[in-house]
Amino acid sequence: MKHQFAAFALLLPFAAPLAAQGLRDPAAMFDEADANHDGRISRAEFQAARLARFARMDRNGDGVISREDFTRLIAFRPQAASRIEAMIAEGDLNHDGKVTREEMAHAPMRVFDMADANHDGYVDQAELAAARTRLRTMARGD
């Protein structure tokens, strides 16, 4: 279960500094993913929202997401470094220490998969509420 949380939920305690770095907490990722505003998020909508965040996460504009994109966050919150490295490792399919747009497109969507409790390819409001509760519980270390 903790491994499922690793993708972006690792960074949940750092939500305010993350906003400055172009990242959002996992619950906010779902909120902005509902492109057609039907109250549920499809796997395709979640994937599109995740890819749209790539440019915001690539703070230095080098075309990849790496530790260097989070220098301000790490300076502000040094304890975030290991969590950032774990997040990058989750999407770094060729293990070179960085995530390309292509890797992000093919990386596992563990947060979505955890939230999609009935595995129908959609996260509805009930599933989203349950996922938020699980994420908060996991962030507290319960």
N, CA and C atoms as a LAMMPS dump frame, in Angstrom:
ITEM: TIMESTEP
0
ITEM: NUMBER OF ATOMS
426
ITEM: BOX BOUNDS ff ff ff
-5.0000000000000000e+02 5.0000000000000000e+02
-5.0000000000000000e+02 5.0000000000000000e+02
-5.0000000000000000e+02 5.0000000000000000e+02
ITEM: ATOMS id mol type element x y z
1 1 1 N 0.829 -1.19 0
2 1 2 C 0 0 0
3 1 3 C 0.872 1.252 0
4 2 1 N 1.95 1.255 0.802
5 2 2 C 2.805 2.434 0.829
6 2 3 C 3.431 2.696 -0.53
7 3 1 N 3.761 1.631 -1.277
8 3 2 C 4.351 1.824 -2.597
9 3 3 C 3.36 2.505 -3.544
10 4 1 N 2.075 2.188 -3.433
11 4 2 C 1.071 2.841 -4.253
12 4 3 C 1.032 4.334 -3.961
13 5 1 N 1.254 4.682 -2.742
14 5 2 C 1.199 6.077 -2.308
15 5 3 C 2.389 6.871 -2.834
16 6 1 N 3.439 6.18 -3.254
17 6 2 C 4.709 6.823 -3.575
18 6 3 C 4.66 7.834 -4.699
19 7 1 N 3.868 7.632 -5.7
20 7 2 C 3.914 8.465 -6.897
21 7 3 C 3.979 9.945 -6.591
22 8 1 N 2.898 10.531 -6.167
23 8 2 C 2.896 11.947 -5.822
24 8 3 C 2.468 12.166 -4.394
25 9 1 N 1.829 11.21 -3.82
26 9 2 C 1.359 11.366 -2.463
27 9 3 C 2.514 11.471 -1.48
28 10 1 N 3.685 11.019 -1.858
29 10 2 C 4.864 11.181 -1.019
30 10 3 C 5.048 12.64 -0.633
31 11 1 N 4.63 13.509 -1.514
32 11 2 C 4.879 14.926 -1.332
33 11 3 C 3.715 15.657 -0.683
34 12 1 N 2.694 14.939 -0.226
35 12 2 C 1.513 15.552 0.362
36 12 3 C 1.835 16.529 1.495
37 13 1 N 2.739 16.225 2.405
38 13 2 C 3.018 17.177 3.481
39 13 3 C 3.661 18.48 3.005
40 14 1 N 4.099 18.511 1.752
41 14 2 C 4.773 19.68 1.226
42 14 3 C 3.912 20.418 0.204
43 15 1 N 2.594 20.347 0.341
44 15 2 C 1.672 20.883 -0.67
45 15 3 C 1.89 22.364 -0.943
46 16 1 N 2.081 23.186 0.069
47 16 2 C 2.268 24.622 -0.168
48 16 3 C 3.559 24.895 -0.946
49 17 1 N 4.719 24.382 -0.51
50 17 2 C 5.919 24.592 -1.317
51 17 3 C 5.819 23.937 -2.692
52 18 1 N 5.064 22.857 -2.799
53 18 2 C 4.924 22.202 -4.093
54 18 3 C 4.231 23.099 -5.094
55 19 1 N 3.268 23.863 -4.657
56 19 2 C 2.551 24.753 -5.571
57 19 3 C 3.544 25.71 -6.235
58 20 1 N 4.523 26.168 -5.477
59 20 2 C 5.537 27.055 -6.036
60 20 3 C 6.418 26.318 -7.045
61 21 1 N 6.509 25.008 -6.903
62 21 2 C 7.333 24.207 -7.807
63 21 3 C 6.527 23.632 -8.972
64 22 1 N 5.238 23.951 -9.051
65 22 2 C 4.422 23.448 -10.147
66 22 3 C 3.769 22.111 -9.877
67 23 1 N 3.856 21.601 -8.653
68 23 2 C 3.242 20.333 -8.293
69 23 3 C 2.008 20.583 -7.441
70 24 1 N 1.157 19.62 -7.37
71 24 2 C -0.042 19.691 -6.541
72 24 3 C -0.102 18.441 -5.682
73 25 1 N -0.896 18.527 -4.627
74 25 2 C -1.1 17.32 -3.848
75 25 3 C -1.996 16.381 -4.651
76 26 1 N -2.026 15.094 -4.308
77 26 2 C -2.783 14.126 -5.106
78 26 3 C -4.263 14.46 -5.243
79 27 1 N -4.89 14.952 -4.187
80 27 2 C -6.312 15.294 -4.274
81 27 3 C -6.534 16.406 -5.291
82 28 1 N -5.656 17.388 -5.321
83 28 2 C -5.786 18.483 -6.284
84 28 3 C -5.575 17.977 -7.706
85 29 1 N -4.733 16.949 -7.868
86 29 2 C -4.528 16.371 -9.186
87 29 3 C -5.857 15.863 -9.735
88 30 1 N -6.653 15.247 -8.895
89 30 2 C -7.954 14.754 -9.332
90 30 3 C -8.889 15.915 -9.644
91 31 1 N -8.871 16.942 -8.814
92 31 2 C -9.764 18.084 -9.02
93 31 3 C -9.541 18.727 -10.38
94 32 1 N -8.305 18.885 -10.78
95 32 2 C -8.037 19.548 -12.056
96 32 3 C -8.13 18.59 -13.247
97 33 1 N -8.239 17.304 -12.998
98 33 2 C -8.273 16.324 -14.084
99 33 3 C -9.653 16.162 -14.725
100 34 1 N -10.714 16.569 -14.059
101 34 2 C -12.076 16.367 -14.586
102 34 3 C -12.352 17.352 -15.718
103 35 1 N -11.793 17.064 -16.883
104 35 2 C -11.837 17.985 -18.023
105 35 3 C -13.25 18.245 -18.536
106 36 1 N -14.101 17.247 -18.512
107 36 2 C -15.457 17.446 -19.034
108 36 3 C -16.464 17.798 -17.933
109 37 1 N -15.976 17.95 -16.716
110 37 2 C -16.781 18.396 -15.565
111 37 3 C -18.028 17.543 -15.345
112 38 1 N -17.867 16.232 -15.518
113 38 2 C -19 15.336 -15.291
114 38 3 C -19.012 14.744 -13.885
115 39 1 N -18.071 15.181 -13.039
116 39 2 C -18.036 14.72 -11.661
117 39 3 C -17.281 13.427 -11.452
118 40 1 N -16.686 12.901 -12.484
119 40 2 C -15.842 11.716 -12.356
120 40 3 C -14.658 11.872 -13.297
121 41 1 N -13.572 11.205 -12.954
122 41 2 C -12.334 11.342 -13.707
123 41 3 C -12.026 10.016 -14.381
124 42 1 N -11.891 10.065 -15.685
125 42 2 C -11.508 8.852 -16.414
126 42 3 C -9.991 8.698 -16.348
127 43 1 N -9.539 7.507 -16.624
128 43 2 C -8.097 7.242 -16.67
129 43 3 C -7.437 8.165 -17.702
130 44 1 N -8.091 8.367 -18.845
131 44 2 C -7.544 9.236 -19.896
132 44 3 C -7.468 10.685 -19.42
133 45 1 N -8.49 11.161 -18.699
134 45 2 C -8.461 12.532 -18.178
135 45 3 C -7.321 12.697 -17.178
136 46 1 N -7.149 11.712 -16.313
137 46 2 C -6.082 11.785 -15.315
138 46 3 C -4.723 11.801 -16.002
139 47 1 N -4.55 10.955 -17.007
140 47 2 C -3.289 10.903 -17.756
141 47 3 C -3.014 12.243 -18.45
142 48 1 N -4.031 12.826 -19.071
143 48 2 C -3.861 14.108 -19.76
144 48 3 C -3.47 15.206 -18.776
145 49 1 N -4.091 15.218 -17.611
146 49 2 C -3.757 16.224 -16.596
147 49 3 C -2.333 16.03 -16.094
148 50 1 N -1.941 14.787 -15.93
149 50 2 C -0.583 14.492 -15.467
150 50 3 C 0.443 14.97 -16.487
151 51 1 N 0.19 14.729 -17.753
152 51 2 C 1.117 15.184 -18.797
153 51 3 C 1.121 16.701 -18.922
154 52 1 N -0.014 17.348 -18.681
155 52 2 C -0.079 18.809 -18.734
156 52 3 C 0.779 19.439 -17.633
157 53 1 N 0.956 18.737 -16.533
158 53 2 C 1.791 19.252 -15.439
159 53 3 C 3.282 19.123 -15.716
160 54 1 N 3.643 18.388 -16.746
161 54 2 C 5.06 18.141 -17.019
162 54 3 C 5.841 19.448 -17.115
163 55 1 N 5.357 20.399 -17.903
164 55 2 C 6.086 21.666 -18.098
165 55 3 C 6.243 22.431 -16.789
166 56 1 N 5.238 22.391 -15.929
167 56 2 C 5.348 23.081 -14.631
168 56 3 C 6.36 22.401 -13.734
169 57 1 N 6.456 21.097 -13.838
170 57 2 C 7.414 20.369 -13.01
171 57 3 C 8.84 20.528 -13.538
172 58 1 N 8.989 20.708 -14.834
173 58 2 C 10.303 20.905 -15.457
174 58 3 C 10.692 22.376 -15.294
175 59 1 N 11.014 22.747 -14.067
176 59 2 C 11.258 24.144 -13.703
177 59 3 C 12.434 24.764 -14.454
178 60 1 N 13.455 23.986 -14.758
179 60 2 C 14.622 24.565 -15.428
180 60 3 C 14.53 24.462 -16.952
181 61 1 N 13.441 23.908 -17.477
182 61 2 C 13.202 23.887 -18.91
183 61 3 C 14.133 23.005 -19.727
184 62 1 N 14.733 21.998 -19.103
185 62 2 C 15.664 21.15 -19.846
186 62 3 C 14.992 19.941 -20.5
187 63 1 N 13.672 19.861 -20.414
188 63 2 C 12.938 18.784 -21.074
189 63 3 C 12.797 17.51 -20.273
190 64 1 N 13.306 17.502 -19.053
191 64 2 C 13.174 16.341 -18.169
192 64 3 C 12.838 16.823 -16.761
193 65 1 N 12.272 15.929 -15.983
194 65 2 C 12.045 16.206 -14.563
195 65 3 C 13.134 15.473 -13.801
196 66 1 N 13.885 16.229 -13.014
197 66 2 C 14.977 15.648 -12.24
198 66 3 C 15.086 16.397 -10.914
199 67 1 N 15.989 15.951 -10.094
200 67 2 C 16.198 16.573 -8.781
201 67 3 C 16.492 18.069 -8.932
202 68 1 N 17.159 18.441 -10.002
203 68 2 C 17.526 19.843 -10.225
204 68 3 C 16.29 20.754 -10.34
205 69 1 N 15.159 20.202 -10.711
206 69 2 C 13.939 20.993 -10.821
207 69 3 C 13.362 21.36 -9.458
208 70 1 N 13.865 20.774 -8.402
209 70 2 C 13.311 20.974 -7.07
210 70 3 C 14.306 21.595 -6.096
211 71 1 N 15.31 22.315 -6.619
212 71 2 C 16.344 22.866 -5.744
213 71 3 C 15.768 23.841 -4.725
214 72 1 N 14.815 24.664 -5.134
215 72 2 C 14.215 25.614 -4.175
216 72 3 C 13.447 24.879 -3.09
217 73 1 N 12.679 23.876 -3.477
218 73 2 C 11.923 23.102 -2.492
219 73 3 C 12.874 22.39 -1.538
220 74 1 N 13.921 21.78 -2.073
221 74 2 C 14.878 21.069 -1.231
222 74 3 C 15.599 22.039 -0.3
223 75 1 N 15.902 23.242 -0.776
224 75 2 C 16.529 24.245 0.089
225 75 3 C 15.598 24.644 1.224
226 76 1 N 14.311 24.747 0.905
227 76 2 C 13.301 25.135 1.896
228 76 3 C 12.964 23.982 2.833
229 77 1 N 12.911 22.783 2.271
230 77 2 C 12.559 21.584 3.028
231 77 3 C 13.54 20.459 2.685
232 78 1 N 14.721 20.447 3.279
233 78 2 C 15.726 19.43 2.941
234 78 3 C 15.221 17.997 3.104
235 79 1 N 14.31 17.79 4.045
236 79 2 C 13.784 16.443 4.255
237 79 3 C 12.966 15.957 3.058
238 80 1 N 12.61 16.837 2.14
239 80 2 C 11.846 16.447 0.95
240 80 3 C 12.714 15.762 -0.097
241 81 1 N 14.023 15.872 0
242 81 2 C 14.916 15.336 -1.038
243 81 3 C 14.691 13.853 -1.295
244 82 1 N 14.618 13.051 -0.254
245 82 2 C 14.441 11.611 -0.47
246 82 3 C 13.071 11.31 -1.062
247 83 1 N 12.073 12.092 -0.698
248 83 2 C 10.735 11.891 -1.254
249 83 3 C 10.697 12.282 -2.729
250 84 1 N 11.385 13.343 -3.063
251 84 2 C 11.451 13.767 -4.466
252 84 3 C 12.17 12.708 -5.293
253 85 1 N 13.264 12.196 -4.758
254 85 2 C 14 11.154 -5.464
255 85 3 C 13.132 9.91 -5.664
256 86 1 N 12.327 9.563 -4.671
257 86 2 C 11.421 8.413 -4.807
258 86 3 C 10.364 8.68 -5.87
259 87 1 N 9.846 9.917 -5.913
260 87 2 C 8.852 10.275 -6.918
261 87 3 C 9.453 10.164 -8.322
262 88 1 N 10.671 10.661 -8.482
263 88 2 C 11.346 10.595 -9.78
264 88 3 C 11.61 9.139 -10.152
265 89 1 N 12.062 8.352 -9.201
266 89 2 C 12.341 6.937 -9.465
267 89 3 C 11.087 6.202 -9.932
268 90 1 N 9.93 6.602 -9.428
269 90 2 C 8.662 5.969 -9.814
270 90 3 C 8.416 6.102 -11.319
271 91 1 N 8.774 7.242 -11.896
272 91 2 C 8.543 7.462 -13.32
273 91 3 C 9.752 7.247 -14.203
274 92 1 N 10.913 7.065 -13.605
275 92 2 C 12.166 6.932 -14.348
276 92 3 C 12.321 5.508 -14.861
277 93 1 N 11.724 5.245 -15.997
278 93 2 C 11.652 3.878 -16.503
279 93 3 C 12.995 3.329 -16.973
280 94 1 N 13.927 4.206 -17.404
281 94 2 C 15.234 3.716 -17.852
282 94 3 C 16.321 3.921 -16.793
283 95 1 N 15.937 4.384 -15.611
284 95 2 C 16.833 4.5 -14.448
285 95 3 C 18.032 5.408 -14.683
286 96 1 N 17.804 6.54 -15.37
287 96 2 C 18.893 7.488 -15.592
288 96 3 C 18.798 8.71 -14.674
289 97 1 N 17.891 8.688 -13.718
290 97 2 C 17.787 9.775 -12.745
291 97 3 C 16.904 10.928 -13.172
292 98 1 N 16.209 10.768 -14.28
293 98 2 C 15.318 11.826 -14.756
294 98 3 C 14.119 11.205 -15.457
295 99 1 N 13.06 11.993 -15.555
296 99 2 C 11.831 11.518 -16.193
297 99 3 C 11.55 12.377 -17.415
298 100 1 N 11.482 11.736 -18.573
299 100 2 C 11.119 12.447 -19.796
300 100 3 C 9.596 12.46 -19.924
301 101 1 N 9.098 13.276 -20.842
302 101 2 C 7.652 13.303 -21.099
303 101 3 C 7.173 11.903 -21.521
304 102 1 N 7.956 11.226 -22.342
305 102 2 C 7.609 9.874 -22.791
306 102 3 C 7.536 8.902 -21.615
307 103 1 N 8.509 8.982 -20.711
308 103 2 C 8.47 8.112 -19.532
309 103 3 C 7.244 8.413 -18.687
310 104 1 N 6.928 9.693 -18.524
311 104 2 C 5.763 10.049 -17.732
312 104 3 C 4.491 9.486 -18.368
313 105 1 N 4.431 9.503 -19.685
314 105 2 C 3.255 8.979 -20.384
315 105 3 C 3.074 7.474 -20.153
316 106 1 N 4.167 6.775 -19.889
317 106 2 C 4.095 5.325 -19.719
318 106 3 C 4.283 4.868 -18.272
319 107 1 N 4.515 5.783 -17.371
320 107 2 C 4.725 5.423 -15.963
321 107 3 C 3.413 4.953 -15.34
322 108 1 N 3.508 4.094 -14.346
323 108 2 C 2.304 3.632 -13.656
324 108 3 C 1.529 4.813 -13.054
325 109 1 N 0.226 4.687 -13.021
326 109 2 C -0.62 5.713 -12.405
327 109 3 C -1.176 5.138 -11.1
328 110 1 N -0.284 4.916 -10.149
329 110 2 C -0.628 4.238 -8.903
330 110 3 C -1.68 4.993 -8.087
331 111 1 N -1.609 6.314 -8.074
332 111 2 C -2.589 7.086 -7.307
333 111 3 C -3.976 6.894 -7.928
334 112 1 N -4.067 6.952 -9.25
335 112 2 C -5.349 6.717 -9.922
336 112 3 C -5.83 5.295 -9.642
337 113 1 N -4.946 4.334 -9.795
338 113 2 C -5.323 2.937 -9.588
339 113 3 C -5.796 2.686 -8.159
340 114 1 N -5.16 3.338 -7.187
341 114 2 C -5.592 3.197 -5.803
342 114 3 C -6.989 3.794 -5.623
343 115 1 N -7.239 4.939 -6.248
344 115 2 C -8.529 5.607 -6.087
345 115 3 C -9.65 4.873 -6.814
346 116 1 N -9.351 4.231 -7.926
347 116 2 C -10.363 3.535 -8.726
348 116 3 C -10.684 2.183 -8.079
349 117 1 N -11.408 2.248 -6.99
350 117 2 C -11.659 1.064 -6.16
351 117 3 C -12.382 -0.056 -6.905
352 118 1 N -13.3 0.278 -7.791
353 118 2 C -14.041 -0.77 -8.498
354 118 3 C -13.406 -1.118 -9.85
355 119 1 N -12.29 -0.505 -10.165
356 119 2 C -11.488 -0.808 -11.358
357 119 3 C -12.28 -0.693 -12.667
358 120 1 N -13.139 0.346 -12.73
359 120 2 C -13.917 0.549 -13.957
360 120 3 C -13.298 1.6 -14.875
361 121 1 N -12.126 2.125 -14.509
362 121 2 C -11.454 3.129 -15.335
363 121 3 C -11.895 4.549 -15.046
364 122 1 N -12.711 4.727 -14.006
365 122 2 C -13.191 6.048 -13.598
366 122 3 C -13.086 6.17 -12.088
367 123 1 N -12.824 7.397 -11.63
368 123 2 C -12.873 7.698 -10.204
369 123 3 C -14.067 8.621 -10.012
370 124 1 N -15.086 8.1 -9.324
371 124 2 C -16.271 8.923 -9.076
372 124 3 C -16.108 9.646 -7.742
373 125 1 N -17.099 10.429 -7.367
374 125 2 C -17.003 11.249 -6.154
375 125 3 C -16.843 10.405 -4.895
376 126 1 N -17.525 9.287 -4.811
377 126 2 C -17.399 8.415 -3.635
378 126 3 C -15.992 7.821 -3.548
379 127 1 N -15.479 7.365 -4.678
380 127 2 C -14.123 6.817 -4.687
381 127 3 C -13.102 7.901 -4.36
382 128 1 N -13.325 9.101 -4.87
383 128 2 C -12.411 10.203 -4.611
384 128 3 C -12.402 10.557 -3.131
385 129 1 N -13.576 10.607 -2.515
386 129 2 C -13.655 10.903 -1.076
387 129 3 C -12.927 9.83 -0.27
388 130 1 N -13.114 8.568 -0.63
389 130 2 C -12.432 7.484 0.074
390 130 3 C -10.919 7.565 -0.132
391 131 1 N -10.493 7.895 -1.34
392 131 2 C -9.055 8.016 -1.624
393 131 3 C -8.44 9.159 -0.829
394 132 1 N -9.149 10.288 -0.757
395 132 2 C -8.636 11.419 0.035
396 132 3 C -8.449 11.022 1.489
397 133 1 N -9.402 10.279 2.025
398 133 2 C -9.296 9.82 3.414
399 133 3 C -8.082 8.915 3.577
400 134 1 N -7.894 7.968 2.649
401 134 2 C -6.729 7.081 2.716
402 134 3 C -5.429 7.863 2.615
403 135 1 N -5.36 8.847 1.687
404 135 2 C -4.143 9.635 1.522
405 135 3 C -3.824 10.434 2.779
406 136 1 N -4.841 11.027 3.391
407 136 2 C -4.61 11.785 4.63
408 136 3 C -4.126 10.863 5.734
409 137 1 N -4.722 9.683 5.843
410 137 2 C -4.324 8.72 6.856
411 137 3 C -2.882 8.294 6.636
412 138 1 N -2.532 8.006 5.382
413 138 2 C -1.17 7.585 5.076
414 138 3 C -0.179 8.714 5.324
415 139 1 N -0.54 9.945 5.029
416 139 2 C 0.349 11.086 5.247
417 139 3 C 0.646 11.282 6.726
418 140 1 N -0.337 10.949 7.562
419 140 2 C -0.14 11.059 9.01
420 140 3 C 0.672 9.877 9.545
421 141 1 N 0.808 8.843 8.738
422 141 2 C 1.574 7.671 9.161
423 141 3 C 0.745 6.681 9.949
424 142 1 N -0.571 6.781 9.887
425 142 2 C -1.456 5.851 10.603
426 142 3 C -1.435 4.477 9.978
